[in-house]
Amino acid sequence: MKITEKEVRHVAELANLALTEEEVQRMVRDLDGILEHMDKLNELDTSGVEPMAQYLADSGPFDTLREDAAGQSFSSETALANAPLSGSGHFKVPKVIER
């Protein structure tokens, strides 16, 4: 076992998650399975494979990507017009992290 309960609990605490004992055990199994799979992938010889940033399938007329072009943008006043709270040209949101 590569992932311990202690590590799962630590990450859950960092993520502010309250996990039950059953969830902790399931996470240990699932994460351990992922790492085992990664170990199998690391056994592959990739020395002749050229690195790439991303894979784009040649889908012809059904391409889902478009040219990156500048479009119309909103002014700060327009963007903030319907905001429940705003100030100094920014959205104001409730605090979400409490510790």
GROMACS elastic network, one bead per residue, 0.5 to 0.9 nm:
[ bonds ]
;  ai    aj funct       b0    kb
    1     4     6  0.70930   500
    1    28     6  0.83764   500
    1    29     6  0.84448   500
    1    32     6  0.63943   500
    2    28     6  0.86903   500
    2    31     6  0.86018   500
    2    32     6  0.59513   500
    2    35     6  0.75882   500
    2    36     6  0.85371   500
    3     6     6  0.83029   500
    3     7     6  0.65161   500
    3     8     6  0.72682   500
    3    28     6  0.59465   500
    3    29     6  0.82483   500
    3    31     6  0.68530   500
    3    32     6  0.57393   500
    3    35     6  0.85765   500
    4     7     6  0.52393   500
    4     8     6  0.64500   500
    4     9     6  0.86999   500
    4    28     6  0.65259   500
    4    32     6  0.88258   500
    5     8     6  0.50619   500
    5     9     6  0.60750   500
    5    10     6  0.84721   500
    5    24     6  0.66954   500
    5    25     6  0.72817   500
    5    27     6  0.85853   500
    5    28     6  0.63789   500
    6     9     6  0.51711   500
    6    10     6  0.60941   500
    6    11     6  0.87191   500
    7    11     6  0.62205   500
    7    12     6  0.84971   500
    7    28     6  0.88333   500
    8    11     6  0.52713   500
    8    12     6  0.60729   500
    8    13     6  0.85610   500
    8    24     6  0.66347   500
    8    25     6  0.89067   500
    8    27     6  0.70640   500
    8    28     6  0.67205   500
    8    31     6  0.89797   500
    9    13     6  0.60806   500
    9    14     6  0.86273   500
    9    17     6  0.89141   500
    9    18     6  0.89085   500
    9    19     6  0.78734   500
    9    24     6  0.71429   500
   10    13     6  0.51160   500
   10    14     6  0.62887   500
   10    15     6  0.86881   500
   11    15     6  0.61609   500
   11    16     6  0.84615   500
   11    17     6  0.85328   500
   12    15     6  0.50350   500
   12    16     6  0.60004   500
   12    18     6  0.69106   500
   12    19     6  0.71513   500
   12    24     6  0.89544   500
   13    17     6  0.58304   500
   13    18     6  0.73940   500
   14    17     6  0.76835   500
   16    97     6  0.87706   500
   19    22     6  0.79016   500
   19    23     6  0.56633   500
   19    24     6  0.61436   500
   20    23     6  0.51026   500
   20    24     6  0.62596   500
   20    25     6  0.87369   500
   21    24     6  0.51173   500
   21    25     6  0.63409   500
   21    26     6  0.87020   500
   22    25     6  0.52174   500
   22    26     6  0.62269   500
   22    27     6  0.86469   500
   23    26     6  0.50082   500
   23    27     6  0.60324   500
   23    28     6  0.85303   500
   24    27     6  0.51217   500
   24    28     6  0.61958   500
   24    29     6  0.87413   500
   25    28     6  0.51231   500
   25    29     6  0.63594   500
   25    30     6  0.86720   500
   26    29     6  0.51440   500
   26    30     6  0.60413   500
   26    31     6  0.84596   500
   27    30     6  0.50190   500
   27    31     6  0.57888   500
   27    32     6  0.80840   500
   28    31     6  0.54246   500
   28    32     6  0.58915   500
   28    33     6  0.84898   500
   29    32     6  0.51686   500
   29    33     6  0.61223   500
   29    34     6  0.87414   500
   30    33     6  0.50979   500
   30    34     6  0.63502   500
   30    35     6  0.88087   500
   31    34     6  0.50301   500
   31    35     6  0.62982   500
   31    36     6  0.86403   500
   32    35     6  0.51396   500
   32    36     6  0.61962   500
   32    37     6  0.86608   500
   33    36     6  0.50532   500
   33    37     6  0.62339   500
   33    38     6  0.86611   500
   34    37     6  0.51222   500
   34    38     6  0.62683   500
   34    39     6  0.87293   500
   35    39     6  0.62048   500
   35    40     6  0.87318   500
   36    39     6  0.50516   500
   36    40     6  0.64696   500
   36    41     6  0.88141   500
   37    40     6  0.51119   500
   37    41     6  0.63757   500
   37    42     6  0.87101   500
   38    42     6  0.61268   500
   38    43     6  0.87729   500
   39    42     6  0.50090   500
   39    43     6  0.65379   500
   40    43     6  0.52957   500
   40    44     6  0.73247   500
   41    44     6  0.56288   500
   42    45     6  0.79306   500
   42    46     6  0.88168   500
   43    46     6  0.89815   500
   45    48     6  0.77535   500
   45    49     6  0.86327   500
   46    49     6  0.51964   500
   46    50     6  0.83423   500
   47    50     6  0.80621   500
   52    55     6  0.73285   500
   56    59     6  0.84824   500
   57    60     6  0.87876   500
   57    63     6  0.84822   500
   58    63     6  0.77384   500
   59    62     6  0.55310   500
   59    63     6  0.55041   500
   59    64     6  0.85775   500
   60    63     6  0.58678   500
   61    64     6  0.89263   500
   63    66     6  0.77901   500
   65    68     6  0.88787   500
   66    69     6  0.86398   500
   70    73     6  0.85980   500
   74    77     6  0.79741   500
   74    78     6  0.59518   500
   74    79     6  0.59807   500
   75    78     6  0.52494   500
   75    79     6  0.62260   500
   75    80     6  0.86143   500
   76    79     6  0.51204   500
   76    80     6  0.60580   500
   76    81     6  0.83692   500
   76    89     6  0.63296   500
   76    90     6  0.80475   500
   77    80     6  0.52526   500
   77    81     6  0.58363   500
   77    89     6  0.76160   500
   78    81     6  0.50942   500
   78    82     6  0.81440   500
   79    82     6  0.74576   500
   79    83     6  0.79055   500
   80    83     6  0.51191   500
   80    84     6  0.85991   500
   80    85     6  0.84855   500
   80    86     6  0.67828   500
   80    89     6  0.76264   500
   80    90     6  0.74300   500
   80    91     6  0.68509   500
   81    84     6  0.87216   500
   81    86     6  0.89161   500
   82    85     6  0.86616   500
   83    86     6  0.63370   500
   83    91     6  0.67860   500
   83    92     6  0.82706   500
   84    91     6  0.83700   500
   84    92     6  0.80775   500
   84    93     6  0.87492   500
   85    90     6  0.87961   500
   85    91     6  0.62828   500
   85    92     6  0.51775   500
   85    93     6  0.70930   500
   86    89     6  0.68528   500
   86    90     6  0.55826   500
   86    93     6  0.83272   500
   87    90     6  0.54614   500
   87    91     6  0.66824   500
   87    92     6  0.67682   500
   88    91     6  0.85483   500
   93    96     6  0.84893   500
   95    98     6  0.74566   500
